Amino acid sequence: MPGRFDGRVALVTGAGAGIGRAIALRLADGGATVFGVDVDHEGLVETSKAASGMLITYRADLAEADACPAAVSACISRLGRLDVLGNVAGIYAAAHTPEMSRERYRRLMAVNLDAYFYLAQAAIPHLLEHGGNIVNIASNAGIQGIPYSAAYCMSKGGVIQLTRSLAVEYLKSPLRVNAIAPAGTNTDIAANAGFPADMDADLAGRMGGLRGLAEPEEVAALFAFLASDEARSVTGAVYTIDNGLTAS
Ligand SMILES: NC(=O)c1ccc[n+]([C@@H]2O[C@H](COP(=O)([O-])OP(=O)(O)OC[C@H]3O[C@@H](n4cnc5c(N)ncnc54)[C@H](O)[C@@H]3O)[C@@H](O)[C@H]2O)c1
């Protein structure tokens, strides 16, 4: 049976773990050739081993601005085209706001927001050649405030506005740009977030939902829909997948 993404090339960042890995595997399973980008070489090897379809890995630290257009160029020179850009790589850094160092703040913004912009800039000319699309991973943190997470929330709010702005800028072209805003998803992202040991229990209690965590594969399924031709009329959208968290 032909795959949904046969003949298409997808560049997926954060492909070395969690949601990015699930997306890379899902697209490869659907017939795409996936160019999986991550800073974590070991993680990329694991993703590669798990892939049933065509998956090429590329190590890059996307916090370095020049690494973003370089990753797109490497994808084009290796595979000749680009149909889907999945901006997925992200980090969490929590702190009492006065205690957030500039270094942590700058790295968070570089990975979560600057890289999304630089990758989109480099990818758009190639995406326009084949009526491609961009799917950005935002977060419930881009929609609601989260304690000890001002910088993370700023970065994800920026991802939502990047999505809407690019969608509108390219309304007269076939290019589509959408975002997914997951909430708690079963990955390791929070492991090194550094939530303060003395955080207020009442405030911390407001962070979670009542229905538990989503699995990365659920986010990947939504991503695959948005990246496919079935979503040809969907652009500028921000789809939550958050167990009702931002509805309340
Ligand atoms: N897990 C959640 O609860 C959740 C909720 C909402 C949004 N998100 C978002 O989903 C996306 C994926 O997160 P995840 O939960 O899969 O986390 P994860 O930690 O499992 O995976 C993130 C991946 O990004 C990579 N990465 C980090 N910094 C990088 C850099 N400088 N250059 C290249 N790659 C880098 C990591 O190596 C890792 O493989 C992120 O944008 C995150 O903000 C996650």
The ligand as an SDF file (V2000), in Angstrom:
LIG
                    3D

 44 48  0  0  0  0  0  0  0  0999 V2000
    7.2940   16.4750   26.9600 N   0  0  0  0  0  0  0  0  0  0  0  0
    6.4160   17.4230   27.2390 C   0  0  0  0  0  0  0  0  0  0  0  0
    5.7080   17.3490   28.2660 O   0  0  0  0  0  0  0  0  0  0  0  0
    6.2520   18.5930   26.2990 C   0  0  0  0  0  0  0  0  0  0  0  0
    5.1220   19.4070   26.4640 C   0  0  0  0  0  0  0  0  0  0  0  0
    4.9550   20.4890   25.6010 C   0  0  0  0  0  0  0  0  0  0  0  0
    5.8910   20.7390   24.6130 C   0  0  0  0  0  0  0  0  0  0  0  0
    6.9820   19.9440   24.4980 N   0  0  0  0  0  0  0  0  0  0  0  0
    7.9360   20.2650   23.4510 C   0  0  0  0  0  0  0  0  0  0  0  0
    8.1480   19.1410   22.6410 O   0  0  0  0  0  0  0  0  0  0  0  0
    9.4340   19.2470   22.0230 C   0  0  0  0  0  0  0  0  0  0  0  0
   10.1650   17.9190   22.1900 C   0  0  0  0  0  0  0  0  0  0  0  0
   10.4140   17.7330   23.5690 O   0  0  0  0  0  0  0  0  0  0  0  0
   10.4490   16.2760   24.2490 P   0  0  0  0  0  0  0  0  0  0  0  0
    9.4440   16.2730   25.3190 O   0  0  0  0  0  0  0  0  0  0  0  0
   10.4420   15.2260   23.2140 O   0  0  0  0  0  0  0  0  0  0  0  0
   11.8680   16.3760   24.9760 O   0  0  0  0  0  0  0  0  0  0  0  0
   13.1380   15.4040   24.9340 P   0  0  0  0  0  0  0  0  0  0  0  0
   14.0820   15.9810   25.9160 O   0  0  0  0  0  0  0  0  0  0  0  0
   12.7190   13.9890   25.0780 O   0  0  0  0  0  0  0  0  0  0  0  0
   13.6710   15.6100   23.4410 O   0  0  0  0  0  0  0  0  0  0  0  0
   14.2080   16.8340   23.0260 C   0  0  0  0  0  0  0  0  0  0  0  0
   15.2720   16.5600   21.9730 C   0  0  0  0  0  0  0  0  0  0  0  0
   15.7990   17.8310   21.5390 O   0  0  0  0  0  0  0  0  0  0  0  0
   17.2180   17.6800   21.4460 C   0  0  0  0  0  0  0  0  0  0  0  0
   17.9030   18.9550   21.6060 N   0  0  0  0  0  0  0  0  0  0  0  0
   17.9840   19.6940   22.7300 C   0  0  0  0  0  0  0  0  0  0  0  0
   18.7940   20.7550   22.5250 N   0  0  0  0  0  0  0  0  0  0  0  0
   19.2350   20.6790   21.2370 C   0  0  0  0  0  0  0  0  0  0  0  0
   20.1130   21.4420   20.4630 C   0  0  0  0  0  0  0  0  0  0  0  0
   20.7440   22.5020   20.9800 N   0  0  0  0  0  0  0  0  0  0  0  0
   20.3330   21.0800   19.1850 N   0  0  0  0  0  0  0  0  0  0  0  0
   19.7250   19.9740   18.6650 C   0  0  0  0  0  0  0  0  0  0  0  0
   18.9020   19.1830   19.3660 N   0  0  0  0  0  0  0  0  0  0  0  0
   18.6560   19.5220   20.6550 C   0  0  0  0  0  0  0  0  0  0  0  0
   17.5730   16.7280   22.5840 C   0  0  0  0  0  0  0  0  0  0  0  0
   18.8650   16.1520   22.4220 O   0  0  0  0  0  0  0  0  0  0  0  0
   16.4350   15.7300   22.5210 C   0  0  0  0  0  0  0  0  0  0  0  0
   16.7300   14.6470   21.6630 O   0  0  0  0  0  0  0  0  0  0  0  0
   10.1300   20.4270   22.6840 C   0  0  0  0  0  0  0  0  0  0  0  0
   10.0600   21.5480   21.8430 O   0  0  0  0  0  0  0  0  0  0  0  0
    9.3140   20.6360   23.9450 C   0  0  0  0  0  0  0  0  0  0  0  0
    9.3940   21.9700   24.3940 O   0  0  0  0  0  0  0  0  0  0  0  0
    7.1810   18.8720   25.3130 C   0  0  0  0  0  0  0  0  0  0  0  0
  1  2  1  0
  2  3  2  0
  2  4  1  0
  4  5  1  0
  4 44  2  0
  5  6  2  0
  6  7  1  0
  7  8  2  0
  8  9  1  0
  8 44  1  0
  9 10  1  0
  9 42  1  0
 10 11  1  0
 11 12  1  0
 11 40  1  0
 12 13  1  0
 13 14  1  0
 14 15  2  0
 14 16  1  0
 14 17  1  0
 17 18  1  0
 18 19  2  0
 18 20  1  0
 18 21  1  0
 21 22  1  0
 22 23  1  0
 23 24  1  0
 23 38  1  0
 24 25  1  0
 25 26  1  0
 25 36  1  0
 26 27  1  0
 26 35  1  0
 27 28  2  0
 28 29  1  0
 29 30  1  0
 29 35  2  0
 30 31  1  0
 30 32  2  0
 32 33  1  0
 33 34  2  0
 34 35  1  0
 36 37  1  0
 36 38  1  0
 38 39  1  0
 40 41  1  0
 40 42  1  0
 42 43  1  0
M  CHG  2   8   1  16  -1
M  END
$$$$
